[in-house]
Every structure is written in structure tokens, then in C-alpha cells.
Amino acid sequence: GMDTIAGFDVQVLENPARVRLFLYDPVPGISNRPVLGIGSVGPAVLAAEQMLRELGYLARALDTAKFDEELRRAVVAFQQDGGVIPDGQIGPETWALFDPPAGRNAAYQLLLPGIRMDGRAPPPPLSPTATPPPTATPTTPAATPTTPAAGSPVIYLTFDDGPNGKYTPLVLDVLARYNAAATFFVLGKEVERKPSMAARIVAEGHTIGNHIYHHRDLNGAGLDAFVAEVGSTQQAIAKATGHTSLCLRPPYGATGPTVRARADQLGLVTVLWDIDPQDWRRPGSTLIASDVIETAYDGAIVLLHDGGGDRSQTVQALETILATLSQRGYRFASLDC
């Protein structure tokens, strides 16, 4: 909301029906700083790289001034430690977390009103012969995967925020063309609206996970609210598909110790992801595809979205992801949810 971007003061005028709202920055200049995510380039990204390195979150020695998967993971770790939603993008809340060391004010001088600091990087070429990067440490223990073909590297595609009446069928059609399995982390309210779509997901050989009912931050939920969000979604999934989900993906990846403990008590495995092209930002289908393809490795869990907005770019990117990684020998399996 507005109060995460700016401070405010309300004054009641002589006419009690009118008020005057004054906005100000609680951290100087914070509302003028750009929101950065996958594909962003320029001096603001460079400043973020330097800050995260100084704070011990970014290991690479060279600055790239490009927001890539490695930087996203560093941002997520920083956000988790700072107690804000770990969405992997740098917005006002994350800028405010940085505690500038002496002499770093020069970096913030780059972020002044009227200066465009955020841009889009041209995506790297999609080379079918490129060598996948080395295996990275997953961000969370995954659910037990379904058994893939022996000897083949495996990618676990996951889709959040559906089922959606327009985009989920398109995603399913693309997956079917490549004989690819996936896992759909669904919202309970959407399953209740489109039970036949949830049933189709399962009927076509995919698995379904619990993404709670209302897409809220579970870290701030009391026990009763937590149980209601998760339990109502479990009921909706069971009614629509005849199956009980074994996996929970908390919205925003917000998984504090309490969330994990409660999930364990309900018999659910908490599942996050390893690769996040931030398709919800709509950076372009080519950039979404290239981020996944160039950072793919055996066993990686990829976060995509089939609901929550216009997902046409995701559908287009999915075709490229499946075609290119299939050529590299990858198989696509679902998680055992």
C-alpha cells in the first residue's frame, strides 16, 4: 500500500468533510527509486549489486549492472533476513532495508527524480548447444519428485495462482504437445470458481498443490486464519479432483519458521522454487524463456504463473522453454503432490 512507499500526514480542514493529505519519504528519496527485477539493467542495479555484496549476500566479484537469477536469489535471502515478503524484486520496502555504510551515499545519488535508472536488457541468445550451469542449492526442500526417465536431466515446471479459465487451458495444451508434466499450485477460491479446470489438470497427468485460498502472506496469519486458508483450499481441491494435495506453496514464498511448523502439523511439504523469471512482471516472453533456459539445471524447480493476470507472455515463453530444453535432453516431471 501507499504507506510502504511514503509516510503521510492528514490534516482536517475547517470544513470537516475535507482533509488534506501530505506525503513524504520516511527514507529520503525512497519513492523515487526504481523497482528492479529480472531483466532490469543500469546504475540502480549496479548499486544494488554493490550493496548486497557489501552485506555478504552476493558472492560474485564482478558487477554486471544486470538483474539476473543470481542477483534475484541474493535479494530473496536479504528479504528473508529482513522480514519482508521475499518476492525477489527490489521495491520500496527492500530499498529501505539497506543500511548504507559510510561513503555509499554516492550510489544513491544515482537515484534522483527525473533520471531513468531502470531498463530492459536484451535477452541472451538461446543456444541449444549451451552447457547448463552447475547445480545450485535449492531454496527449499522439494516434494518427492515423480519418477522421471532414468539418466535424463529433469526440470520441474510449476504454475501458480490458477486455475484460470483463459490461460490454464493454453498452458495445458502446450504441455501436452511436449508430453510434459507439471505441478499447479492453485488458489482455493479459483478452484471453487473453475472446478472443471482443476479436474482437467489432474486428468491430464499433472499434480496439484495448495497455494491457499486468498493469496495472502501467511507469516502474518494467526493459527485459525492459517488453518482456514489451507483447509478450505484442501477441501476445494478434493471436491473438484478427488485427490488430496500433499504440498503447500505459501504466497510470495513467505515461509517463516511458524509457517513451516504449521504446514508440517497439517502433513504438508512446503515447496518453493529454484528459478523465477518473474513472469508476473511481464518482461516479455523472450526474456522469460531465456532466464529459465540459461539457468536451467538438473532437478531445478521453475516458478511460472497461469493465473493472477495476463499470462500470454508466459504461454509464449513456455513453448520456447519446452522446445529448447527438450533439445538439450531435459524431461519435464511433476512433483509428488
N, C-alpha and C positions, 0 to 999 in steps of 0.2 A: 504494500500500500504506500500511500504518499509519505507516511511518517518514517518509512525506511529509507527514503531518499532525502527528505528535508525535514528540518524542525519547523514548528509553526506556532503562531500566537494568535488568539482570537480576541478581538475587542468588540464589545457590544456598543452600537451607536445609540444616539438619543432615541431614535425610533427602534424599539425593541425587536421589531421584525427584521431589522437589518444588522448584519455583522460585517466586520472587516477582517480578512484573513491575511496575515503576514507570514511569508515563507522565508526561511533562511537555512543555510547549510550548517549542521552541527559539526561537521568536519569541513574546513574551508575548501570550497571548490569541488566537493564530492559529487554534487548533482551534475557537474559539467564533465565528469569523467565518463569515457565511453564504456558501454557494456561489451565485453570481449568474449568470444567463443571460438569454436573450431572454424578455421578459415580467416580469422581476423589477422591483420598484419599491421606493422608500423611502430612508431615510437612508444605508444602506450603498451603494446605487447612486450616490447623491449624492456620497458620499466618494470612490468610485472615479472618477467624472467629474472631480472636482476634482484628484485625484492625476494622472490621465492628462493633464489639461490642463497642469498644472504641469510635467510631464515632456515636454511637446511632442507628445503622441500624439493629442490630441483638439482639433480646430480650433474647434468651435462655442463661442461666447462664453457662451451661456445654459445653466444647469443645468436638466435635466428630471427628474432622480431616476427615470428610466425607462430600463431596459436595452433599447436598440433596435439596429437594424442598424448605425448609425453608431458606436455605442459598441462593438459587437462587433468591428468592423473595427479600431478603436483598440486593443482588448485583444489581438487577434491580432498586430498589429505589435509591441506591447510584449512579448508572449510570445516572438515570434521573436527579437527582440533579446536577450531574457533567457535564451535557450537552454532553454526549457521547451516542452512539447507545445503547439502553438498551436491549442487546441480552442475558443477564443473564449469560454470561460466563466471566471469568476473564482473559483477554489478556493484551497485552502491554498498550493499552490506559487506561484500568481500573487500572492496577498496577500504572501507572503514576499519577492517580488521588489521590492516598493515600498520605496524608501529615504526614510523620512519626512523632509521638510525641517523646519527649526526652526519650532515653533509649530503643526505639524499634528497633534500628539498629540490635540488636541480632537476631530478627526474620528474617531480610533479609540476615543475614549470612548463613541461611539455603539454600539460593537460589544461589548457586555458580555453575559455569560451571563444567560439568563432574559429577554432582550429580543428580541422577534421583529423582525428587520430586513428580512426578505425577504417580499415579497408578490407578487401577480399583478396586473398592470394589466388593466383591461377592454380588449379589443381595439378598435381604431378601427372605425367603421362602414365597410362595404365599399361604396364608392360607385362604380358602373360608369362614371360620368362624370368621375371624378377624373383630373387630369393626372398622368401618370407623372413621377417625379422626373428630374432631369437625369442623363445618363450618368455613371457613376462609373468610376474607373480599375480595371480588373480586377486581381484579386490575383495572377494568373499568366497567362502566355501560354496561350491555349486551343488545343486541336487545331483544325485547319481545319474549320469547320462544313460540314455538307452544305448544298447549295444550297436556300435557302428561297424562298418566293414573293416575287417582286420587289415592293418597295415596302411590304411588311408588316414591322412590328417583330417581332423573333424572341426567344423565350426558349428556353434550353437546359436542360431538366429532366434531372437526373442522380440516380441512386439507388445507394446504397452498401450493402455487406455481405450481399447476396444471392448466389445466388438462394435464396429461402425458399419452402418448399412451401405455406405458407398465404397469405402476403401478396404475393408476387410475382405470382401469378395474378390477384389482386384489382387490383393496380396495372395490370397489362396490360389487364385488362377495361375499366378506367376510361379509360386512354389510347386504346383502340380506339374507344370511344364518341365521342371528340372528334377522331378522326383525328390524334392527336398522336404524334410520335416522341420518343424519349428515349434516354439512354445509361445503361447499367447497369454500374457498377464492381463486379465480382464478386470474391469470395474463392475462391481455388483449391480449398480444402477443401470449400466448399459446392457448387462446380461438380461435383466428383467425387461428391458425395452425390446431386446432382439434375441430372444431365447433360441430361435431357429438358427441364427448365425453362430451362436455358441455351439449348438448341436452339430452344425456343419464342420466346425473346426475339429471336433473330436472324431466325427465320422470320416474325415479325410486323413486321419492318422497323425494329427498333431496333438500336443498336450496343452492343458490349460493350467495357469497359475493364478493365485489370488493377488489382486492389486488393490484390495479393499473396496469399499462401497463408494466413497465420496472423494477420493484423491486428495486427502489431507495429510499433513505432517503428523505422523504417529508419535514422534518424540514428545509432542505437547499434549497427547491424549491421555486421559485418565484410564484406569483399568476397564470401567464399564464401557466407555466410548471405544476403546481398543477392541474389546470382545464384540461389540455391536458391529463395528466396521468390518471386521474379519468374518465374524459368524454369519452375518446377513449375506455376505458375498459367497461364502461356502454353500449356504442354502440355495442361493440363486444358481450357482454352478451345478449343484447336484440335481436340482429340479429340471434344468434345461438339458443336461447331458447324461445324467445317470451316473456321473463319476464324482468322486471326492478329490479335490486338489490336495497335493502334499506340499506345495511350495507357496511362499509368501514373498512378494516383492514390494516393500514399502515405498510409497510415492516419494520421489526426489532422492531415493537411495538413503533416506534418513533413518539410519539404523543404529541408534544408541544402545547401550547395554540393556536398558529396560525393554526396548522393542524386541531385541533378540531373545531375552529371557521369556517374555510373554509368548513369542512365537513358538519357542521350544515347549512351553507348557501346553500349547494347543496342538503339538505334534507336527508343526510346520517347519520346513527348512527355509531359511532366509536366503534368497538368491539375488545378487546384484549383477554386475556385468564387468567386462574387461575392456571393451571397445565401445565408445559412444561418439558417433559422428554428429551428435546434436541435431538430428534431422528436424526436430521440433522448431529450431531456429529458421528453417527453410533457407539454408545457404546455397541451394542449387543441387540438382540431382547428381551432377558430375562430382562435386566436392564431397557429397555424402558417400558416393560409391568409392572414390579414391581414398578417403580416410579409412574405410573398412578394408579395402583391398591391400593398401600399402602397409597396414599394421596388423594384418591377419596372422595368426599362428595357430598351431595345433591345440585344440582344446579351448579356444577363446569363446567367451560368451559376448555376443554383439547386441547392443540395445538399439532398437528401432521403434517406430510408432505406427499403429494402424488406426488410431483414434485421437480425439482431442483437437482436431483442426484439419486444415487442408493437408493431406498426406500424398498428394500427387507426385511430389518430388521423391518421396520415399519409394513409391511404387516403381517409378522410373529407375531409381538407383538400384532397387532390388534386382531388376533384370540384369543390370551390368555386373553386380556383385556375384550373382549366381553363375552367370556365363563365364566370367573371368576366373573365379576361384575354382570352378569345376574344371576348367582347362589346366589349372595348376595341380589338380589331383585331389582337391578337397571334397569331402562329403558333408552333408548338412543333416544333423540329427536333432531330435528334440530332447529336452531334459525330462527326467523321470518324475514328472509332477502329477 
